[in-house]
Structure formats: structure tokens, C-alpha cells
Amino acid sequence: MDERGPLCVGIDPHASLLASWGLDDDVAGLERFSRTVVEALADTVAVFKPQAAFFERFGSRGVAVLERTAADARAAGALVVMDAKRGDIGSTMAAYAETFLHPDSPLFSDALTVSPYLGYGSLAPAVELARTSGAGLFVLALTSNPEGAEVQRAVREDGRTIGATMLGHLAAENAGESPMGSFGAVVGATLGDLSSFDLDINGPLLAPGIGAQGATAADLPRVFGAAVRNVVPNVSRGVLRHGPDSGALRGAAERFAEEIRTAVSG
Ligand SMILES: O=c1ccn([C@@H]2O[C@H](COP(=O)(O)O)[C@@H](O)[C@H]2O)c(=O)[nH]1
């Protein structure tokens, strides 16, 4: 992030994007789409976030494309956050962790998105393996969609919201780490003023919602306050809609990166 800026470009091969790129909605189209994004941007953006759902819908051959996409992006020097949003009881969570966080796995990624809504403690196997592998997690804390509030803003008996509780768990995981720990939170850029939450978790804040969901880079300081320095803003469709031309993809990513730089430094 220091070298390249914090922009995270999502690799979300929606059927509608494949169509607008002139590609078929099949495995060959998926492969061409993903390869084009990685080749166009892997030397400039800090982070890619492949959305596993769009690969899994093609079955095992789609997952094979996902493996190659993650490996190619990492080989080109970018970080990969696998957006698979896994979460289950601890014993099953251990298998998900092996899949995405074990360095020998074909789907190894620098970080994985996980859902804590079976209880934060159920994520323990993933926390443990991430620590061993030098990888990270992004835990869904305050998601960008309006429906998320029903769960994440629910208030516990002790008066804390569920979202704030998750942020508290992450701050504890990252305590004492410098420059920051590897246990991040997903916090939507769409959420407006979040000053009632303590976002100072000493870890990265993955912020989806810029572009297609209506948030802008200029919103970041208002949403995140002083924690804006740890934000990894994600843009997926806002960049991808400019393809398939590589120059246009690069131009779109550069514009978002510049807007983010201006917003964060201003
Ligand atoms: O709270 C969340 C968590 C994850 N996402 C994911 O991020 C991208 C956003 O795509 P855009 O095209 O930029 O809207 C997508 O993969 C979501 O599944 C999120 O939007 N909000």
C-alpha cells in the first residue's frame, strides 16, 4: 500500500460485464476477463479482490480459473484478498482456512474475507492459520449493504452493537503489532458517519461500496475519520465497466487511485 497506494480492485466477472466486454458467459469468457484485469493492473494496484462467487458458479473449471487468477496476481506483485466470506463452526472453519490460507493450497491468498456471525470464536482456526502463514483475514463488521444493519447494529445486553463487538475482537488480535496487524474489518464506504464506532483496530479496513454502490472516494474521510489512513478502498464494477481495453482499465484505476489519494491526504 505504501508503494502503490491503497486501491483494491475487485475481480467480479458478472454475467452482464462478460456480455459488455463481448465475452461469452462461459469458462473461456471468465478466463479471458480475469486474465485481462490482472495483466492490465497487476503492476500498479496494491490489492486485487476476486469475488469467488462469480468463479464458483462455473463449477470446478471456474474454481480452476480462480486459482490461476490468484496465483498470477500474486506472481505479478499484487496482494490477493479472496472474497469468499467463509464462516462455519470451528471444525469446518479449519477446512476453509486450509483452503485459502495454507501456503500449499492452490487457492492460497494473502487474506480471506470471513463471516463472524456464527460467533467470533468460531473463526479461531482461521486466525491461527493466518498467523502461521503470514496471511490475514477481513472480518465482516459493518457491511456496505443496507440489510446488514439488522444484524450488525443490533445491541447486546451490555449495550454494545454486534458490529462494535467485532471491531473490538479485531483490535485485540492486532494489539502490539506494528505498523499494523493482519486482522482487518470490512466496513462499507456507503455507511455515512461512523464516529459512534471505534474503528481504531490497528489493522486494515476493507471498504467496499465505492462506484456502483454509490459511495465516492471523497466520502472516505467523513465515514472513517482518523482511521482513514488504514482504509483499503475497494472498487469492482466502477473499474471493470471500462474494459476490455487495458488502457481504459488502467485509466479508470488510476482515476480512482488519484481520487483516493486526494481524499485521504486532504
Ligand atoms: O460489505 C460488503 C462486503 C463485500 N462486498 C463485495 O465487494 C464488491 C463490491 O463490488 P462493486 O461492484 O464495487 O459494488 C463485491 O464483490 C461485493 O460482494 C460488498 O460490496 N460489501
The ligand as a MOL file (V3000), in Angstrom:
LIG
                    3D

  0  0  0     0  0            999 V3000
M  V30 BEGIN CTAB
M  V30 COUNTS 21 22 0 0 0
M  V30 BEGIN ATOM
M  V30 1 O -19.8700 -5.2480 2.7780 0
M  V30 2 C -19.5080 -5.7080 1.7010 0
M  V30 3 C -18.6600 -6.7790 1.5910 0
M  V30 4 C -18.2410 -7.1920 0.3640 0
M  V30 5 N -18.6710 -6.5880 -0.7640 0
M  V30 6 C -18.1490 -7.0720 -2.0500 0
M  V30 7 O -17.3520 -6.0500 -2.6360 0
M  V30 8 C -17.5950 -5.9890 -4.0430 0
M  V30 9 C -18.2110 -4.6640 -4.3940 0
M  V30 10 O -18.4170 -4.5830 -5.7690 0
M  V30 11 P -18.8470 -3.2230 -6.5130 0
M  V30 12 O -19.0380 -3.6610 -7.9360 0
M  V30 13 O -17.7210 -2.2310 -6.3860 0
M  V30 14 O -20.1050 -2.7560 -5.8930 0
M  V30 15 C -18.4660 -7.1920 -4.3760 0
M  V30 16 O -17.6100 -8.2780 -4.6660 0
M  V30 17 C -19.2020 -7.4680 -3.0780 0
M  V30 18 O -19.5680 -8.8130 -2.9390 0
M  V30 19 C -19.5230 -5.5300 -0.6720 0
M  V30 20 O -19.9350 -4.9320 -1.6790 0
M  V30 21 N -19.9160 -5.1090 0.5730 0
M  V30 END ATOM
M  V30 BEGIN BOND
M  V30 1 2 1 2
M  V30 2 1 2 3
M  V30 3 1 2 21
M  V30 4 2 3 4
M  V30 5 1 4 5
M  V30 6 1 5 6
M  V30 7 1 5 19
M  V30 8 1 6 7
M  V30 9 1 6 17
M  V30 10 1 7 8
M  V30 11 1 8 9
M  V30 12 1 8 15
M  V30 13 1 9 10
M  V30 14 1 10 11
M  V30 15 2 11 12
M  V30 16 1 11 13
M  V30 17 1 11 14
M  V30 18 1 15 16
M  V30 19 1 15 17
M  V30 20 1 17 18
M  V30 21 2 19 20
M  V30 22 1 19 21
M  V30 END BOND
M  V30 END CTAB
M  END
